[in-house]
Amino acid sequence: MQLLVYILAYPLLWLVSRLPFKIIYFLSDGIYVLLYHVVGYRKKVVRNNLALVFPNKSEEERLAIEKKFYRHMCDMFLEMIKTMGISKKEIQKRFTVTNIEILNNLEDQGINTMLMLPHYASWEWVLSLNLQIKSKGYGIYQKIQNKYFDRLIRKIRGKFNTQLISTKESRKILKAAKESNELLMVGIISDQSPMLGRAKYWTEFMGITVPVHVGGEEICKANNIIPVYLRIRKKKRGYYEGTFKILSENPSEVEDYKITDAFLKETEASIYEAPEYYFWTHKRWKHKNKVPAEFSKEVIGRLAD
C-alpha cells in the first residue's frame, strides 16, 4: 500500500515542482479556499491556540491572523514541493541571509554549530544555507512512516548537501563526526511538544506552562557545539530573509536549560512580530499546566523569580 500511494502521488509532485511560481501561487490560492473554507482543516486547533496565546486580542484580530496563517501554510506546502525542481540560483535569490559572516567566522575558527529554529516562516528553504558554508550540514528529523516518501524527503533535502539523520541516531552520528574532526552544522527544529512521559523541563512558552524539548541543548553541551538561532522573516510571497544570533558562546559552561530558554525567547519574539507565520495547526500546548508533582515546586519557584 505504501508503494502504491507513492507511485500515485509522485508524478503529481514532480509536475508541481516544475511549474513556475506564478502558477504555484495560483494553485495555493485555490488550495486555501478548499482547505480553509470547505474542509476547515484543523480550524478548531488553530482557533484554540490563538485564543490561548493571544487572550488580549479581539476575535476579529485573531480571525485575521488565522486567515493569513492558512494562506501562508498553503504557500509553504507548495514551496516545499517546488524544492524538488528549484535551481540553486533561484533558491539563493529567494532565501537570503543578512549576516552569513557569523557562521563563516565560526567556521574559520574550526567551531561546530547547531542551527536552532522553530516551525516558523520557511524552515524548508533553510537547507540552501549549505551553499554558503564549508561545514557538513546535518538535519535532525522524524522519520516518515511511508518509507518511500521518507526516501524522497531525504533526496530532496540532500540536493543542497544536507544529510538527514533521525532523532534516534543523531547523538551517535554527531559524536562520530566530532571525533573525526569533521566541521559540521546541525539543524534542529526545537519547538515541538515532547511526549509527556519523557519531559525533562517545564517552562512558560507564550505565557503558558508547558514541557519543552531540550535535546538540542543537550547535544550542544555534550559536544561543545555553538547554538545559533535563525530568525526568519517573510519579506513577501516566496521570499524569506534569515538573521543569525548566537545563543551561547560557551555551551558546556552554561547552566542547564538556559540555552533552551534563550531559544524560546527568540521564538516568542518572532511570533509576536508576525504571528501568521507560526505553525498553529500543531497541538503545541496540549500538555499545558499539567506539570507533574516532581517538577511543580521547581517550576513555580523559577517562574516566580
LONUZA-610753 format. One record per residue (C-alpha): x, z, y; residue number from 0. Coordinates in Angstrom, 1 decimal. Layout:
<fivos>
[fivo [X; Z; Y]; NUM],
...
</fivos>
This chain:
<fivos>
[fivo [0.0; 0.0; 0.0]; 0],
[fivo [2.9; 0.8; 2.4]; 1],
[fivo [4.4; -2.6; 1.9]; 2],
[fivo [1.0; -4.4; 2.3]; 3],
[fivo [0.4; -2.6; 5.6]; 4],
[fivo [3.9; -3.6; 6.8]; 5],
[fivo [3.5; -7.2; 5.7]; 6],
[fivo [0.2; -7.5; 7.6]; 7],
[fivo [1.4; -5.8; 10.7]; 8],
[fivo [5.0; -7.1; 11.1]; 9],
[fivo [4.1; -10.7; 12.2]; 10],
[fivo [1.8; -9.4; 15.0]; 11],
[fivo [4.5; -7.0; 16.2]; 12],
[fivo [7.1; -9.8; 16.1]; 13],
[fivo [4.8; -12.1; 18.1]; 14],
[fivo [4.0; -9.5; 20.7]; 15],
[fivo [7.8; -8.8; 21.1]; 16],
[fivo [8.4; -12.4; 22.1]; 17],
[fivo [5.7; -12.5; 24.8]; 18],
[fivo [6.6; -12.5; 28.5]; 19],
[fivo [6.0; -9.2; 30.3]; 20],
[fivo [3.1; -10.7; 32.3]; 21],
[fivo [1.2; -11.2; 29.1]; 22],
[fivo [2.4; -7.9; 27.7]; 23],
[fivo [0.7; -6.1; 30.6]; 24],
[fivo [-2.4; -8.2; 30.4]; 25],
[fivo [-2.7; -7.1; 26.8]; 26],
[fivo [-2.0; -3.5; 27.9]; 27],
[fivo [-4.9; -3.6; 30.3]; 28],
[fivo [-7.2; -4.7; 27.5]; 29],
[fivo [-6.0; -2.0; 25.1]; 30],
[fivo [-6.5; 0.6; 27.8]; 31],
[fivo [-10.2; -0.4; 28.1]; 32],
[fivo [-10.6; -0.2; 24.3]; 33],
[fivo [-8.6; 2.9; 23.8]; 34],
[fivo [-9.9; 4.9; 26.8]; 35],
[fivo [-13.4; 3.7; 27.5]; 36],
[fivo [-14.6; 2.6; 24.0]; 37],
[fivo [-12.7; 4.6; 21.4]; 38],
[fivo [-11.8; 7.6; 23.6]; 39],
[fivo [-8.6; 8.2; 21.7]; 40],
[fivo [-7.7; 11.9; 21.8]; 41],
[fivo [-9.5; 12.2; 25.1]; 42],
[fivo [-10.6; 15.8; 24.3]; 43],
[fivo [-7.0; 16.8; 23.6]; 44],
[fivo [-5.8; 15.3; 26.9]; 45],
[fivo [-8.5; 16.9; 28.9]; 46],
[fivo [-7.9; 20.3; 27.4]; 47],
[fivo [-4.2; 20.0; 28.0]; 48],
[fivo [-4.7; 19.0; 31.7]; 49],
[fivo [-7.2; 21.8; 32.3]; 50],
[fivo [-4.9; 24.3; 30.7]; 51],
[fivo [-1.8; 23.5; 32.7]; 52],
[fivo [-3.5; 22.4; 36.0]; 53],
[fivo [-6.3; 25.0; 36.4]; 54],
[fivo [-6.0; 24.8; 40.2]; 55],
[fivo [-6.6; 21.1; 40.3]; 56],
[fivo [-10.2; 19.8; 40.7]; 57],
[fivo [-11.9; 18.0; 37.9]; 58],
[fivo [-11.6; 14.7; 39.9]; 59],
[fivo [-7.9; 15.2; 40.3]; 60],
[fivo [-7.4; 15.8; 36.6]; 61],
[fivo [-9.5; 12.8; 35.7]; 62],
[fivo [-7.3; 10.6; 37.9]; 63],
[fivo [-4.2; 11.9; 36.1]; 64],
[fivo [-6.0; 11.3; 32.8]; 65],
[fivo [-6.7; 7.6; 33.5]; 66],
[fivo [-3.2; 6.9; 34.9]; 67],
[fivo [-1.8; 8.5; 31.8]; 68],
[fivo [-3.7; 6.3; 29.4]; 69],
[fivo [-2.7; 3.2; 31.3]; 70],
[fivo [0.9; 4.3; 31.1]; 71],
[fivo [0.7; 5.1; 27.4]; 72],
[fivo [-0.6; 1.6; 26.7]; 73],
[fivo [2.2; 0.1; 28.7]; 74],
[fivo [4.8; 2.2; 26.9]; 75],
[fivo [3.4; 1.4; 23.4]; 76],
[fivo [3.7; -2.4; 24.1]; 77],
[fivo [7.1; -1.9; 25.8]; 78],
[fivo [8.3; -0.2; 22.6]; 79],
[fivo [7.2; -3.3; 20.6]; 80],
[fivo [8.8; -5.6; 23.2]; 81],
[fivo [12.1; -3.8; 22.5]; 82],
[fivo [12.3; -5.9; 19.2]; 83],
[fivo [12.7; -9.1; 21.3]; 84],
[fivo [14.2; -7.9; 24.6]; 85],
[fivo [17.7; -9.0; 25.6]; 86],
[fivo [20.5; -6.7; 26.6]; 87],
[fivo [20.4; -8.2; 30.1]; 88],
[fivo [16.7; -7.7; 30.5]; 89],
[fivo [16.6; -4.1; 29.3]; 90],
[fivo [19.5; -3.1; 31.6]; 91],
[fivo [17.6; -4.6; 34.5]; 92],
[fivo [14.5; -2.6; 33.6]; 93],
[fivo [16.2; 0.7; 32.8]; 94],
[fivo [18.8; 1.7; 35.3]; 95],
[fivo [20.8; 4.9; 35.9]; 96],
[fivo [21.7; 6.4; 39.3]; 97],
[fivo [24.8; 8.4; 38.1]; 98],
[fivo [26.2; 7.0; 34.9]; 99],
[fivo [29.6; 8.3; 36.1]; 100],
[fivo [28.6; 11.8; 34.9]; 101],
[fivo [28.6; 10.6; 31.3]; 102],
[fivo [31.7; 8.4; 31.8]; 103],
[fivo [33.7; 11.2; 33.3]; 104],
[fivo [32.9; 13.5; 30.3]; 105],
[fivo [33.9; 10.7; 28.0]; 106],
[fivo [37.2; 10.3; 29.8]; 107],
[fivo [37.9; 13.9; 29.1]; 108],
[fivo [37.0; 13.4; 25.4]; 109],
[fivo [33.9; 15.6; 25.7]; 110],
[fivo [30.9; 15.0; 23.4]; 111],
[fivo [27.4; 15.1; 25.0]; 112],
[fivo [23.8; 15.8; 24.0]; 113],
[fivo [21.1; 14.0; 25.9]; 114],
[fivo [18.1; 16.3; 26.1]; 115],
[fivo [14.8; 14.7; 27.2]; 116],
[fivo [11.1; 15.2; 26.8]; 117],
[fivo [8.2; 12.8; 25.9]; 118],
[fivo [8.1; 11.6; 29.5]; 119],
[fivo [8.1; 8.1; 31.1]; 120],
[fivo [10.1; 5.9; 28.8]; 121],
[fivo [12.2; 7.5; 26.1]; 122],
[fivo [12.4; 4.3; 24.0]; 123],
[fivo [14.4; 2.4; 26.6]; 124],
[fivo [16.9; 5.2; 26.9]; 125],
[fivo [18.7; 3.5; 24.0]; 126],
[fivo [20.0; 1.0; 26.4]; 127],
[fivo [22.4; 3.6; 27.7]; 128],
[fivo [24.7; 2.8; 24.8]; 129],
[fivo [25.5; -0.5; 26.6]; 130],
[fivo [27.2; 1.6; 29.4]; 131],
[fivo [29.2; 4.2; 27.4]; 132],
[fivo [32.1; 4.4; 25.0]; 133],
[fivo [30.6; 7.1; 22.8]; 134],
[fivo [28.9; 6.5; 19.5]; 135],
[fivo [25.2; 7.0; 20.0]; 136],
[fivo [23.2; 9.1; 17.6]; 137],
[fivo [19.4; 9.7; 17.9]; 138],
[fivo [17.8; 12.6; 16.1]; 139],
[fivo [14.3; 11.7; 15.0]; 140],
[fivo [11.5; 12.5; 12.5]; 141],
[fivo [11.3; 10.0; 9.6]; 142],
[fivo [8.2; 7.8; 9.5]; 143],
[fivo [6.2; 8.2; 6.3]; 144],
[fivo [5.9; 4.5; 5.7]; 145],
[fivo [9.5; 3.7; 4.6]; 146],
[fivo [9.2; 0.0; 5.7]; 147],
[fivo [8.2; 0.9; 9.2]; 148],
[fivo [10.9; 3.6; 9.2]; 149],
[fivo [13.5; 1.0; 8.3]; 150],
[fivo [12.1; -1.3; 11.1]; 151],
[fivo [12.4; 1.6; 13.7]; 152],
[fivo [16.0; 2.2; 12.6]; 153],
[fivo [16.7; -1.5; 13.1]; 154],
[fivo [15.0; -1.8; 16.5]; 155],
[fivo [16.8; 1.3; 17.9]; 156],
[fivo [20.0; 0.2; 16.3]; 157],
[fivo [20.2; -3.1; 18.2]; 158],
[fivo [21.8; -1.2; 21.1]; 159],
[fivo [24.2; 0.6; 18.8]; 160],
[fivo [22.2; 3.8; 18.2]; 161],
[fivo [22.3; 5.4; 14.7]; 162],
[fivo [19.2; 7.3; 13.9]; 163],
[fivo [19.6; 10.5; 11.9]; 164],
[fivo [16.8; 12.6; 10.6]; 165],
[fivo [16.4; 16.2; 11.7]; 166],
[fivo [17.3; 17.5; 8.2]; 167],
[fivo [20.6; 15.5; 8.1]; 168],
[fivo [21.6; 15.9; 11.8]; 169],
[fivo [23.7; 19.0; 11.6]; 170],
[fivo [25.8; 17.8; 8.6]; 171],
[fivo [26.4; 14.3; 10.2]; 172],
[fivo [27.3; 15.7; 13.6]; 173],
[fivo [29.6; 18.2; 12.1]; 174],
[fivo [31.4; 15.5; 10.2]; 175],
[fivo [31.6; 13.3; 13.3]; 176],
[fivo [33.2; 16.1; 15.3]; 177],
[fivo [35.7; 16.9; 12.5]; 178],
[fivo [36.7; 13.2; 12.5]; 179],
[fivo [37.3; 13.4; 16.3]; 180],
[fivo [34.6; 10.8; 16.9]; 181],
[fivo [33.4; 10.7; 20.6]; 182],
[fivo [29.7; 10.9; 20.4]; 183],
[fivo [26.5; 11.2; 22.5]; 184],
[fivo [23.5; 12.7; 20.7]; 185],
[fivo [19.9; 12.0; 21.9]; 186],
[fivo [17.2; 14.5; 21.1]; 187],
[fivo [13.6; 14.9; 22.3]; 188],
[fivo [13.1; 18.7; 22.6]; 189],
[fivo [9.6; 19.4; 23.9]; 190],
[fivo [7.5; 19.3; 20.7]; 191],
[fivo [5.7; 22.3; 19.4]; 192],
[fivo [7.6; 23.8; 16.4]; 193],
[fivo [5.9; 25.0; 13.2]; 194],
[fivo [4.6; 28.4; 13.9]; 195],
[fivo [6.4; 30.0; 10.9]; 196],
[fivo [9.8; 28.6; 12.0]; 197],
[fivo [9.6; 29.5; 15.7]; 198],
[fivo [12.7; 31.5; 16.8]; 199],
[fivo [12.0; 31.6; 20.6]; 200],
[fivo [8.8; 32.0; 22.7]; 201],
[fivo [8.7; 31.5; 26.4]; 202],
[fivo [6.5; 30.0; 29.2]; 203],
[fivo [6.1; 26.3; 29.4]; 204],
[fivo [3.9; 25.1; 32.3]; 205],
[fivo [2.8; 28.6; 32.7]; 206],
[fivo [1.6; 29.1; 29.1]; 207],
[fivo [3.5; 31.2; 26.5]; 208],
[fivo [4.4; 29.0; 23.5]; 209],
[fivo [7.0; 28.7; 20.8]; 210],
[fivo [9.7; 26.1; 21.7]; 211],
[fivo [12.3; 24.1; 19.8]; 212],
[fivo [15.9; 25.4; 20.1]; 213],
[fivo [17.6; 23.0; 17.6]; 214],
[fivo [19.3; 21.0; 20.4]; 215],
[fivo [20.7; 24.2; 22.0]; 216],
[fivo [22.0; 25.4; 18.6]; 217],
[fivo [23.8; 22.1; 17.9]; 218],
[fivo [25.4; 22.2; 21.3]; 219],
[fivo [26.6; 25.8; 20.9]; 220],
[fivo [27.9; 25.3; 17.4]; 221],
[fivo [29.8; 22.2; 18.2]; 222],
[fivo [30.6; 22.8; 21.9]; 223],
[fivo [28.6; 19.7; 22.9]; 224],
[fivo [27.7; 19.4; 26.6]; 225],
[fivo [23.9; 19.4; 27.1]; 226],
[fivo [22.7; 16.9; 29.7]; 227],
[fivo [19.1; 16.4; 30.9]; 228],
[fivo [17.9; 12.9; 31.6]; 229],
[fivo [15.3; 12.8; 34.3]; 230],
[fivo [13.4; 9.5; 34.1]; 231],
[fivo [11.2; 8.2; 36.9]; 232],
[fivo [8.9; 5.2; 36.6]; 233],
[fivo [9.7; 3.0; 39.6]; 234],
[fivo [6.9; 0.5; 38.9]; 235],
[fivo [5.3; -1.1; 35.9]; 236],
[fivo [8.1; -1.9; 33.4]; 237],
[fivo [10.9; -0.4; 35.5]; 238],
[fivo [12.5; 3.0; 35.0]; 239],
[fivo [15.3; 4.9; 36.6]; 240],
[fivo [17.3; 7.8; 35.0]; 241],
[fivo [19.3; 10.6; 36.6]; 242],
[fivo [21.6; 12.9; 34.6]; 243],
[fivo [22.0; 16.6; 35.2]; 244],
[fivo [24.5; 18.8; 33.2]; 245],
[fivo [22.6; 21.9; 31.9]; 246],
[fivo [25.8; 23.8; 30.9]; 247],
[fivo [29.5; 23.1; 31.1]; 248],
[fivo [30.4; 25.9; 28.5]; 249],
[fivo [27.5; 25.9; 26.0]; 250],
[fivo [29.3; 28.0; 23.4]; 251],
[fivo [29.7; 30.8; 26.0]; 252],
[fivo [26.1; 30.7; 27.3]; 253],
[fivo [23.6; 33.4; 26.4]; 254],
[fivo [21.2; 32.3; 23.7]; 255],
[fivo [18.2; 30.2; 24.8]; 256],
[fivo [19.5; 29.7; 28.4]; 257],
[fivo [20.1; 26.1; 27.7]; 258],
[fivo [16.6; 25.7; 26.3]; 259],
[fivo [15.2; 27.5; 29.4]; 260],
[fivo [17.1; 25.1; 31.7]; 261],
[fivo [15.8; 22.1; 29.8]; 262],
[fivo [12.2; 23.3; 30.1]; 263],
[fivo [12.6; 24.0; 33.8]; 264],
[fivo [13.8; 20.4; 34.3]; 265],
[fivo [10.9; 19.1; 32.2]; 266],
[fivo [8.4; 21.0; 34.2]; 267],
[fivo [9.8; 19.6; 37.4]; 268],
[fivo [9.4; 16.0; 36.0]; 269],
[fivo [5.8; 16.8; 35.0]; 270],
[fivo [4.8; 18.3; 38.4]; 271],
[fivo [6.3; 15.4; 40.2]; 272],
[fivo [4.3; 12.7; 38.3]; 273],
[fivo [2.1; 14.3; 35.6]; 274],
[fivo [0.6; 11.0; 34.5]; 275],
[fivo [3.9; 10.1; 32.7]; 276],
[fivo [3.9; 13.0; 30.3]; 277],
[fivo [2.6; 12.5; 26.8]; 278],
[fivo [-0.6; 14.5; 27.0]; 279],
[fivo [-2.0; 13.4; 23.6]; 280],
[fivo [0.3; 15.9; 21.9]; 281],
[fivo [-1.1; 19.2; 21.0]; 282],
[fivo [1.8; 20.9; 22.7]; 283],
[fivo [0.0; 24.2; 23.5]; 284],
[fivo [-1.8; 24.6; 20.2]; 285],
[fivo [0.0; 27.9; 19.5]; 286],
[fivo [-0.5; 29.3; 23.0]; 287],
[fivo [-0.5; 33.1; 23.3]; 288],
[fivo [0.0; 33.6; 19.5]; 289],
[fivo [3.2; 35.5; 19.9]; 290],
[fivo [4.0; 37.3; 16.6]; 291],
[fivo [4.4; 41.1; 16.7]; 292],
[fivo [8.2; 40.9; 16.1]; 293],
[fivo [8.6; 38.8; 19.3]; 294],
[fivo [6.0; 40.2; 21.5]; 295],
[fivo [7.9; 43.1; 23.1]; 296],
[fivo [11.0; 40.9; 23.8]; 297],
[fivo [8.8; 38.1; 25.3]; 298],
[fivo [6.8; 40.4; 27.5]; 299],
[fivo [9.9; 42.2; 28.8]; 300],
[fivo [11.8; 38.9; 29.5]; 301],
[fivo [8.9; 37.2; 31.3]; 302],
[fivo [8.3; 40.4; 33.4]; 303],
[fivo [11.9; 40.3; 34.7]; 304],
</fivos>
